[in-house]
Structure formats: structure tokens, C-alpha cells
Amino acid sequence: MMEFLAMGGFAAFVWPCYGLTAAGMIWLGWSSWHRARKAAARLADMTSGPQT
């Protein structure tokens, strides 16, 4: 198991790459969810405005 975690001596390069990729994917998911929520709120405001 330790040999796997050491990644053949390249662990100092491999694990930070995994961490950056995971952080980027989490940020992308959060920002997409946040933008979708804001867009839904804007749409709701536009459709439930004053009726003429």
C-alpha cells in the first residue's frame, strides 16, 4: 500500500494534481449550481411580475 501511495517516487507531483483536479471539479459544480439558482430566481421574478 505504501508503494502505491509513493507513486514510484512521484507522489509529490501526483497527489497535488489529484487535489487540484478535485478542487476544480468541486468549484465547477458549486458555481454551476449557484448560477442555476440565480437564473431560476431571475426567471421567477420576470414571470411573476405585474400583469397587465
C-alpha angles and dihedrals in degrees: 000000000000090000090056092048090048089056092212092302095311097094092113088063102033102049096049088051090053089048094049091047092050091047091049093050092048090049091048092051093047095047092047091050091047094049091047090051092050092047091050091051091049091049091049090051091049095048098042095049124119113311118224 
